[in-house]
């Protein structure tokens, strides 16, 4: 029996019903899709992947805007729009993935034993078939905050790709099964987090960066001079222990094990000092609430947070980012990432 085809291919020469907005566009696609855009130079190809998470619309909004403009890219571009079904589940753009489905951006490694894993493998097969010179994977952050890029190892090509969107790049090889982990010198890949999924500024940045990626001749070289890329190395993930209950509020909630500040996402990328209140906990031991493992495999909870008289504080001066205010994401993924306040790995 032939394998189920999970991605449909839409060539530029085919009639493509864009619709009046991105939601109508996705309804027309109806399933994961690969759009092939012909460039002025058809000897080279780049790749753009977006909507790996159904609640992160900026990338597909930017792509729809590009298609509607009638522009032609400088080189061929293969565009993969992944979690179309999850994005269209009511209410639209609210589901990271469908119920009981694995996070698609954790499926680009083993195992490949479910529909999400099979879709990830088909995405990889499409990319391998087109042999792109680079890959960008466009996301939104789960909360509001500034844009940043993520790559798995330090390399000037990663900095150059990220610089099309932002001047901040996180270097982290966490082995989560993310798409960017396929990066190699022949085809560098970066994740671009353009900002909050509800922020108009994030949609605008996604489009501006996409235009640069589609139109510039060389996207793998940094501009001449001191570009000032800020590098943050080997962040630690702060996660909830299983069965810990969480809410967000302006004061402690007695029915929850952990209450984080309602405005905690405002701490994204700023320096958080040891006297900065993060929230409240019903226990005195941080290791009863949180888990965190550093790059050396050691428990890092005590270097990230401390609890004093029911209040949760940073354990030292830190830079926090990707802070979520979505309890579902906090439980299934993580609360936040942290590095030392100078951007270095936490010691």
Secondary structure as GFF3:
##gff-version 3
##sequence-region A 1 347
A	DSSP	beta_strand	8	11	.	.	.	ID=ss1
A	DSSP	alpha_helix	22	29	.	.	.	ID=ss2
A	DSSP	beta_strand	33	37	.	.	.	ID=ss3
A	DSSP	beta_strand	41	50	.	.	.	ID=ss4
A	DSSP	alpha_helix	58	69	.	.	.	ID=ss5
A	DSSP	beta_strand	75	81	.	.	.	ID=ss6
A	DSSP	alpha_helix	84	88	.	.	.	ID=ss7
A	DSSP	three_ten_helix	104	106	.	.	.	ID=ss8
A	DSSP	alpha_helix	115	130	.	.	.	ID=ss9
A	DSSP	beta_strand	134	141	.	.	.	ID=ss10
A	DSSP	beta_strand	148	151	.	.	.	ID=ss11
A	DSSP	alpha_helix	156	163	.	.	.	ID=ss12
A	DSSP	beta_strand	168	171	.	.	.	ID=ss13
A	DSSP	three_ten_helix	179	182	.	.	.	ID=ss14
A	DSSP	beta_strand	188	196	.	.	.	ID=ss15
A	DSSP	alpha_helix	200	215	.	.	.	ID=ss16
A	DSSP	beta_strand	230	233	.	.	.	ID=ss17
A	DSSP	beta_strand	236	240	.	.	.	ID=ss18
A	DSSP	beta_strand	246	249	.	.	.	ID=ss19
A	DSSP	beta_strand	258	261	.	.	.	ID=ss20
A	DSSP	three_ten_helix	264	267	.	.	.	ID=ss21
A	DSSP	beta_strand	271	272	.	.	.	ID=ss22
A	DSSP	beta_strand	277	281	.	.	.	ID=ss23
A	DSSP	three_ten_helix	286	288	.	.	.	ID=ss24
A	DSSP	beta_strand	290	291	.	.	.	ID=ss25
A	DSSP	alpha_helix	301	304	.	.	.	ID=ss26
A	DSSP	beta_strand	305	308	.	.	.	ID=ss27
A	DSSP	beta_strand	311	314	.	.	.	ID=ss28
A	DSSP	beta_strand	318	321	.	.	.	ID=ss29
A	DSSP	alpha_helix	327	332	.	.	.	ID=ss30
A	DSSP	beta_strand	336	340	.	.	.	ID=ss31
###
